[in-house]
Amino acid sequence: MNWEIIVFLAYFIILFFVGLIFYFDGSNKNQEDYFLGGRSMGPWVTAMSAQASDMSAWLLMGLPGSILAFGFGQIWIGIGLAIGTALNWIFCAERLRKFSKAANDAITLPQYLTNRFASDKKTLQVICAVIFMIAFTVYVASAFVAGTSVFTMLFPGMSDRLAMTIFALIIIGYTFLGGFKAVCWTDFFQGILMLVALLAVPIIVVTTQDLDTSLLQTVYQYTDASGAAVTCDFGAGIFSASWKEIVSGLAWGLGYFGMPHIIIRFMSIEKPSMVKKSAAVAIVWVVLSIGAACYMAYLARMIVGEELLTQGAQKTVFIVMARKFFPPAIAGFLLAAIMAASVSTADSQLLVASSSFTADIYQPLIRKEASDKEVLNMGRAAVVVIAVIAYLIATSNGAGAQAIMNLVENAWGIFGAAFGPVVILSLFWRRFNYTGACAGVVVGALVDIIWLYWLSSTGVYELLPGFIAGFAAAVVFTLISGEPEKEVTDIFDKATAADYQD
């Protein structure tokens, strides 16, 4: 009896039944319930859901694999993300919860940006929604690919297409049925699972193994898919990184201020007063998780470095370490953590993309008189359609599919550059107006894309220049376009009043 497989499959069965529970409990009565959980999420669920939806399989595969191969200089991305997480929770979370409620009870980020400036124009809302749907569909496709790779490692005889189909159906099933509450509650447990898994591996290694630190300096080589030789040198340590690596790594943290699937959690918490507890939980989680992932890679360099790096298989480091040091039943539990990372990101992005279509395009532009039931059903239909498109992208063959998948690496930059400055200014600058917001989104996105395609050779992550340009454009266009309407400043005053209660 293969306990590794049994435990792994049990995890997915539980996921599906969570969706059934929230479908039949009658809590999804309208779009606010389905897409925002009726603003009833508690502090622990909000925190863990936000962080689980943030950290995809990258946390268990990409980051430790990169550190294993190229050393602690790679940790600067993790440091940037930890700092960004803390700043976002401390400075923006509570204010966004209040502002989104004061701005005509907005339930999506595009809707919030439109309502915040009391505008009847739908230009900004539609532009944001289109960007969301395109980028998140690609994100979901990437999660399908990551989930498939774990499935096929556990079931070597299973085809990639069948593995991806099963994975996709599970995600579609509970997201379609349960909506935001199902996603948040599953993310809550998945966040715990990810943290336990990341802590378990290094703890068991340091308590049971004699390590030879001289192996850290062994240089390995492998040949990548293009036929090029890749040298894996662990380096001297975290401070041996170049200034470009440090600056670009820290710039990743700026992305948090514009990440829709993360900041939507701020809008869903039951009370603004709960944010402080959520912030503490989230910050502790991200520091422990990223720290454990980095330390595991350090230990793995001495234990399985030659085994993995001569084959270019560094991304499987967590899987190999889990199987090496734990019995099958526990290994199955730990491998489920990788799936949890992929699932918790895919479900959140799938729901945000669906909400952008229904709340920002379908209802305001196509069916203004649509009932709550109609919008809810359309949202569920959008979940299926977007997932199917993501599935087709993920299963397509050839260089075209690979090119699309590569865009996922840059989606974080586009979101952060386009929306980060605008969200920050909307929360802290009373003078900020609709024209400035439009300019910030457009200029931030354009500079990010231009830098990516023509200036990437500088070695500076495109998010940084995009964010700076977007922020500057938002400020300049606000100042030259005149004072905002009184209705706009009233929203700001209402949300920032000391006695504001929603």
Stockholm file with secondary structure:
# STOCKHOLM 1.0

chainA/1-502         MNWEIIVFLAYFIILFFVGLIFYFDGSNKNQEDYFLGGRSMGPWVTAMSAQASDMSAWLLMGLPGSILAFGFGQIWIGIGLAIGTALNWIFCAERLRKFSKAANDAITLPQYLTNRFASDKKTLQVICAVIFMIAFTVYVASAFVAGTSVFTMLFPGMSDRLAMTIFALIIIGYTFLGGFKAVCWTDFFQGILMLVALLAVPIIVVTTQDLDTSLLQTVYQYTDASGAAVTCDFGAGIFSASWKEIVSGLAWGLGYFGMPHIIIRFMSIEKPSMVKKSAAVAIVWVVLSIGAACYMAYLARMIVGEELLTQGAQKTVFIVMARKFFPPAIAGFLLAAIMAASVSTADSQLLVASSSFTADIYQPLIRKEASDKEVLNMGRAAVVVIAVIAYLIATSNGAGAQAIMNLVENAWGIFGAAFGPVVILSLFWRRFNYTGACAGVVVGALVDIIWLYWLSSTGVYELLPGFIAGFAAAVVFTLISGEPEKEVTDIFDKATAADYQD
#=GR chainA/1-502 SS CCHHHHHHHHHHHHHHHHHHHHHHTTCCCSHHHHHHGGGCBCHHHHHHHHHHHHSCGGGTTHHHHHHHHHCGGGHHHHHHHHHHHHHIIIIIIHHHHHHHHHTTSCCSHHHHHHHHTTCCCCHHHHHHHHHHHHHHHHHHHHHHHHHHHHHHHHCTTSCHHHHHHHHHHHHHHHHHHHHHHHHHHHHHHHHHHHHHHHHHHHHHHHHHCCCCGGGGGCCEEEECTTSCEEEECCCSCGGGSCHHHHHHHHHGGGGGGGCHHHHHHHHHBSCGGGHHHHHHHHHHHHHHHHHHHHHHHHHHHHHTHHHHHTTTCGGGHHHHHHHHHSCHHHHHHHHHHHHHHHHHHHHHHHHHHHHHHIIIIIIIIICTTCCHHHHHHHHHHHHHHHHHHHHHHHHCCSHHHHHHHHTHHHHHHHHHHHHHHHHHHHHHCTTCCHHHHHHHHHHHHHHHHHHHHHSGGGCCCTHHHHHHHHHHHHHHHHHHSCCCCHHHHHHHHHHHCTTCCC
#=GC SS_cons         CCHHHHHHHHHHHHHHHHHHHHHHTTCCCSHHHHHHGGGCBCHHHHHHHHHHHHSCGGGTTHHHHHHHHHCGGGHHHHHHHHHHHHHIIIIIIHHHHHHHHHTTSCCSHHHHHHHHTTCCCCHHHHHHHHHHHHHHHHHHHHHHHHHHHHHHHHCTTSCHHHHHHHHHHHHHHHHHHHHHHHHHHHHHHHHHHHHHHHHHHHHHHHHHCCCCGGGGGCCEEEECTTSCEEEECCCSCGGGSCHHHHHHHHHGGGGGGGCHHHHHHHHHBSCGGGHHHHHHHHHHHHHHHHHHHHHHHHHHHHHTHHHHHTTTCGGGHHHHHHHHHSCHHHHHHHHHHHHHHHHHHHHHHHHHHHHHHIIIIIIIIICTTCCHHHHHHHHHHHHHHHHHHHHHHHHCCSHHHHHHHHTHHHHHHHHHHHHHHHHHHHHHCTTCCHHHHHHHHHHHHHHHHHHHHHSGGGCCCTHHHHHHHHHHHHHHHHHHSCCCCHHHHHHHHHHHCTTCCC
//
